[in-house]
Amino acid sequence: MIAHNGMRPQDVVILCKIVLWENRSWQYRDIAVELDISLSEVSQSLARNALAGLYLTDRKKVARNGLFEFIKYGLHYVFPANRGPIVIGIPTAHSHPYFKEKIVSNEIYVWPDPHGQVRGQGISPLYKGTAIAAAKDEDLYKLLASIDILRVGKRREIQLALNVLEEYLL
């Protein structure tokens, strides 16, 4: 029997990517390249997700309701955002272009990245390759920014982010 040693942040990102690729044939290698993580980490992540009931190995499908519930109710407790200093980076949370049009705020949140072009308060991304993965996939970027709103946002912002997550995940 395989022990479940808990979720890791990249587990959520991998499941989100699989949801976005639902109608596409993919292999572990494809996920590794797109998300800038190792092939072995993809394999271990999907094994953890299967044990948690969030990934159906035999069908290569995500248990969408379970993933949505975990993100909605548990993610901000398990993977809180560590707020850092003002840095250059990639806009996230309500600073993402989609949310910036809908939420008026003086706060600017970014994932620290030397290639970024926005100055704001740095928050820890879910995993180190988040900025690279977001640059390759606009929908994944929007999902990850929505998740970050759950980690740092206020009630109205969180509701908007949940609507976006529900649209993609359910």
N, C-alpha and C positions, 0 to 999 in steps of 0.2 A: 504494500500500500504506500502510495506517495503522500508525504506530509505536505500540508498547506502552510507555508510560512508567511502568509499574508500577501496582500496586494502590493504592487509597486506602481509608482506613478505612470510609467510607460505602458502598463497594462491597459489603462483607460484609453490612452492615445492609440494603441494598436487596435483595440475594439472599435474605436471611432473610425479608424481608417478602413477596417473591414466592412463596417456599415456603409460607408461611402462607396465601397467597391462591391456591393451586394450582387449586382448583375454582371460582374466581371469575373473572369477566371484569373486566379492569382495563386502565387506560391509564396512560401515564407521568404524567399530571396527578394521578391518584389517589395514586400513590406519592409524588410531590412534596408533596402536601398532608399525607398521613399522616406523612411523615418530616421535614417542615419543611425541605426543601431545594428548590433551584430545579429547574425543568423541564429546563433545559439540563444540569444536573449529573446528573440521572437518565439522560438520553440518553447523556452521555459515560461514565457509570459502566457502563451496559449494554454500550456499545461496548468498553470495557476488559475487562469480564467475558467478552464473547464472544471477544475475542482470546486471553484466558487459558484459554478452553475451559470456563469455569464457567457460561456462559449460552448457551442454544441459541436464537438470534434467531428462526429460522423457526417454532419451536414455542412461543415464549414460556415456556420451561421452564428451570429451574435444573439443572445437572449436579450432582445431590445428592451423589454419591460424591466428586467432586472438591472440592466445597465443604467437606464434612465433613473430608476429608484435609487441606485447607489450614488449616481452623480447628484441627484436632487437632495437626498437626505444625509449622505455620509461623506462625500468627497471633501467638503471643506473642513471636516474634523480629522480625516485621515491624512490629507495632503494640504495643510494650510499654506497660505501664501506668506512667505517671509518677505516683508517690505525692507528694502535696502535704501541706499543713498540715491540721489539724483544722478542718473547716468544717461548715456546715449543708447538707444535700443530700438526694438520693434514694438509698435503700439499694441497693447492688449487690453483686455477687459473693456470698459466703456470707451477707451481711447481707440479701439479698432474702428476703421472707417465706417463700417455698417452701423455700429452703435453710436458713434460720434454724431451722426445725423439725427439720432433719436433721443440722446441723453445730453443735456447741457451740464457741464461740470468743469470746474477749474482744475481738478485733479487729472494728471496724465500718468498713466501706468505703462511701463515698457518692460519687455524681456531684455535684460542687458545683452547687447550685441555690438561689437565694434563696427559692423557694417550697417547698423541702424542709422536712421536719419532724424529721429525724434528724441528730444530730451525730456525725461520724466522720472518719476519715482520707479526704481527698479523693483520688480517682484520676481520671486523665484519661479521659473517655468516648471511645468510638470516633470520634465526631464531635460537633459542638456542639449538634445537635438531638436528641441521644439521650434526654434526660429528657422532652422534649415527645413524642417518638415512643412512648416507653415508657408514658407516661400515657394514650395513646390505645389501646393494645393490650397486654393482659395477657400474651398468649403471646409477643409480641415482647420484652416486658420480661423474661420468664423466659429467653428465648434470649440476650439481651444480658447478663444477669447471669451466665448459664452461661459465656459467652465471657470475661467478666471474671474468673471463677474460674480459667480457664486462664492468664490474665495475671498473677494475684497469688496463687493458691492453692497448697496443699500437695498431696502425692500423693493422699491419700484424698479430699480435696475435688475435685480434678481428675477423679478417676474418676467421682464422682457427677455432675459437670457433663457429662462425656462421655456418660454414660448418658442424660441429658436431651437433649443435642444429637442423639444417635443416634436417639432416639425421634421427634424432630421432623424431622430431615433425611434419615434413611434409611428 
